[in-house]
Amino acid sequence: MVNSKITGTGCYIPTIIQGNDAFLEHEFLNEDGSKFETSNEIIIEKFKSITGIEERRYASSNYSTSDLAFFAAQKAIESSGVNPEELDYIILAHNFGDVNKPAGQSDILPSLATRVKHSLKIENPNCVAYDILFGCPGWIEGVIQAHAFIKSGMAKKVLVIGAETLSRVVDKTDRDSMIFSDGAGACIVEANEDDAIGILSHATQTFSKEEAYYLYFGKSNATDSTEDEKYIKMQGRKIYEFALNHVPNAMKSALDKSGVEIHDVKKVFIHQANEKMDEAIIKRFYRLFKQQVPEGVMPMNIHEYGNSSVATVPTLLDLVLKGQIKNQEVQKGDVVIFASVGSGMNINAIVYRF
């Protein structure tokens, strides 16, 4: 039976480091434009205690989202050893397209996937390149789509990328601007004849009633801003509660379908959105099986890299596989879970055996 497995990974971590101290001089405002009564020192310290973020990475002004995607794709291709001309699909997950710095219009014509294919100098017209907009779970959903293509016989080799430059769509007067960062991660998914290796199961959900606009594009908190200026906005408390109520169940659904026992899960690669939220999600997930969270089961890199949306999971995976995160590794035969939550509101999970 044909299955699919990840044969190579790569990531691009931007070189500009923005520490928390860089926000000390920012003027943070409430939604109505009023100033906070507390000092920036207190705001930043509370932010760090909740999110775990100490610094984040920003792309240099001469690089766009599609550039970051290209750099990560190159590394994934090199890691896998695949011939780029043999790729059947290039699937690129993002949210805002190429946004020039300073923030301006989003540019997605042509698609970012097409731009990456062009940069890779792939001549094969049967290599189909397209983008997906699925919020932070976009890269995982891209892997699920690649798996579907392979299972159906429509593809044998697929490049999946997650890339974003969120630093260019943040409202600097909004405290939440400290969360977001830039980056890109990629992988090659290939057909595999051993159905015990690779993707064992997956689950995806979209909640679009009152949850649809928990993350949205809205005006700045600054009173002198115009309606034409739009920035990424979120209802943090509602997203937190939504994630805790729904992500563990989606992860359980995927695990139940895989036939794998909870004690056989070695790692959970979860979207690096908020350290406290991720810890609470994992705790609730294991509680569904009446288990305690095993030590070291959840690798984290949010402290250094912030929340780069679709790029967090593939970047984390690449760093762990290449031994670049302390005390974290994946061995042959290990079962892991990939999971994410984000705008839509979308949730997904994959159970995978290396």
N, C-alpha and C positions, 0 to 999 in steps of 0.2 A: 504493500500500500504506500502511495506517495505521501510524504509529509514534507515539512519545510523546516529549515534550521538556519540559524545565523552563522555565517562563515567568516565574517570580518566586521570590525567596528572601527570607528574613528570619530574624533571630535575636534572642534576648534574652540579654544578658550581665549577670548580677547585679552589684549595686553594692558589695557588701561584699568588700573585698580582704584576703586572708589571706596575708601574706608568710611566708617560711620562718622568720623570727625568732620568729614567734608560737608555734612549737613548742619553743622553747628550754626552757620550763618544764614541758613535758609529761613524764610518767613513762612511758617506753616499756618494755614488758615482753616477754619471750620467751613462747612459747605456754604454757609451764608456770608462768608467773607470776613467774619470776625476773627480776631486773634485769640490764640490759646492763652490761658492764664498761666500755665506751667511753662518752664523754661525748655529750651531745646535740649539741654543736657538730660533733663528728666524724660522728655519725649523719646529721645534716642535710646536711653538706657532701658526704658520700658519696652521699646520696640525690639531691642536685642534680646531681652529676656523671654519674649514671646516667640519671635521668629527664629532666633539663633543666628541671625545674619550679622556678621562683623564687617564684611566687605563684599563687594560685588564687582563684576567685570563689565566694562563698556567697550564697544567696538570703536576703533579709531574712525575719524570722519571720512576717510577715503574708502572705507569698506561698507558695503550694504549687506542686507540679510542674505541675498543670493550669493555674495562673495563668501560669507561665513559658511554657507551651505556647501559651496564648491570645495572649500578647504577641508571640511569634514568628510565629504564624499571621496576626495582623493585618498585620504588616509584609510577609509573603509575599503576602498577598492584595492589599495596596496596590501592591506591586512589580509584580505580574502584571496588575493591572487587572481581574481576574475578578470577576464578580458572585457573592458567596458563595451566593446562592440557587441558582446553577447548578452548584454542586459536587455530584458524584455520590457521592463517598466522602470521609470524613475518617479517615485512618489515623494513629494515635498510638502511637509506640514509647516504651516506658519499661521500668523493671525493678521498681520498688517502689511505684508508685502515689503518692497524696498522703500524705506522712508529716508529721505535725505536729511542730513543734519545741517542747520537746525530743522526741527520738525516741519514737515510740509505735507504735500499730498502723498497718499499711498500709491505706489507704482506696481501694478501686477499685469502689465501688458508689455511684452509677453509674460506668460506665467513664469514664476521663479524656477520651476522644474525645467522648463525649456531653456532658461538662462544657464542653469547648471549643465544641462546636456551640451549646450553650445560651448561652455568653458572647458568641458571634458573632451571636446573635439570628437564627439561620437557622430559618425556619419550614417549609421544604420537607421533608416526611417521607421523600421519596425520596433525600435526602442521608443515606447510611448511615454511621454513626460507630462505629468499633471500635478496640480496642487490640491491639497485638501485643507479646509478650514474647519477645525474641530476643537478649537480651544487648546488648552494645555495637554489633553490626551491625544493630540494629533499624531505624534510619532507612533504611539502604540497602535492607534487605529490604522495607520499606514502599514504597520507590520501585519495586522489582522487582514487587511486587504491583500497584501502580498501573499499571505498564506492561502487566501481564497483563490487567487489567480493560479497558484501552484497546484492546489488540490484539484482544481477544475481542469488542469492540463493546459491552461492558457499561458503559462509562464514557467520558466525554470530558474531564472535569476532576476532578482529585483533589488534595486537600490532604494532604501527608505531613509529620508532625511528629516530632521526637525531643526528649524533655525528661526531665530528671532532677534530683533534689536528693540527691545521694549524701552530702553533708555530714551528713545526718540519719540515716544508717545505718552510720556508721563507728565503730570501736572506738578511742577516743582513746589507749589504751595500745598500740596496734598501729602500728608504723612505717609500714605501708602506708596509714594514714589520711591521710598527707600527699599522696598521689597524687590523691585524689578531689575533685571539685568539682561545682558546679551550673550549669545553663544550659539553653537550648532553641534549636533551629534548625528551620526549616520551609521547604517549597517547594511550589509549585503545579506539578503535572504535567498537561500537556494533550495531546490528540490532535494529531497533526501528519501532514500528507499526504506530507512529504518523508522517505523512509526513510533518507536519507543524513545527516539531522540528528536529534539526540537519542540515545536509547539504542540502541546498536549490538549489544550482547550483554551477557550476565551469567552469573555462576556462583555457586552456593551449596552449602555442605556443612555437615553436622553430624557431629561425632565424639563418640560417647556411650558408649564402653567405659570404660577407665580415665580418659579425659579429662573425663567428664561432670561431675565435682566438683572440677575445678581452681579454679573459682570457686563459692563456696557461702555459705550463711547459717550462721554459727557463733557460739559463745559468746565472750565477751570474754576477753582474756588475764589480766584481773584475777582473782585468786583469790577475791575476795569477791562476784563476779558470780553471778547465778543462771542456770539453764538456760533460763529464759524470756526472757532478754535475748539477742537475736540481732543480729549485725552482718555486714556484707559481709566475707568473708575470701577470700584467694586464695593459691594455691601459685605464687609468683612465678617461681621458676626453671623449673618445669614449663611454665607458660604461655609463658615466653620461648622455650624450646626448641620447644614446639608451634608457636608462631607462625612461627618461622624455618623449620621443616620443612614447613609446610603452606600458609601464606598466599601465598608466591611462586608456588606451583604453581596455586593457584586464580586468581590474577591472570593467569598465563600461559594458563590454560584459557579465560578470558573473552576475552583478547586474540586468541588463536588463532581463536576462533569469529567474531570481528568482522571478520577479514580485514585489519586495520590492522597495519602494520609497526611494530616497536618504536621506530624512530627518528622516527615520526610522533606519538608520545605526548609531549604538551607538559607535562602536570602529572599528579601522582599525589596525590589527596586521600585520605590514609590516616588511620584512627582515631588520634587523638592520645592514645596510651596511655603511651608511654615513648620518649623521644627516641632512646636507643641502640638499642632494639628496632626502632623504625621505620626507622632508618638501616640496620640489618642486614637487614631484610626487603627494602628497596628494592635494596640491594646484591646480594642473592641473586637477586632477580627479574631484574635486568639481566644477571646472570651466566648465567642460563638461556639468554639470547640472545647470550652472549659479548660483551656490551657493558659499557662503563663507565657509571656513573650520571651523567647530564648535570647540570651545575651549575644549581641553582635549580629542579629538577623537583619537589621535594617541599616545598610550603608548610608552615610550622609555626606554631602559636600556643600550644603546650603550655606554653611558658615563662611566659606571663602568665595563662593560663586553667585550667591543670591538665587532668585527665581527667574530663570530664563525660559519659562513656559515649556514649549514643545521640546526644547533642547535638554531639559534637566535629566530625564531618564536615560536617553542614549549617551549623554556625556558621562553620567554616573556609571553606566554599564562599561563603557570603554575604559574609564580610569580604573575600575576594579579589575577587569580582565587583564589589564596591562600592569597590575601591581602598583598603582600610583596612589592608592588610598590605604593608609596604615591599618594593619590587622584585618584586612578584608581581601578575600580571594574566593574564586569559584573553581571547583574541581570537576573533572569529567564525571558525569553521572549525577551531579547535583541538580535538584529541582529548585527553581526560583519562580517568583511571581513578579510580574510587571504590573503596576497599577497607577492610575491617574484620575484626576478630577479637574474640571475646568469649565469655561464658559460654554453655555448651551442650554441648561447645565448638562455636561456630558461626563460619563464615568466609563472606564473600561479596565479590563484586567486580562492578563495572559498567564497561563501556567506553562512553564518551559523547562525541559530537561537538557542539560549540556552533555 
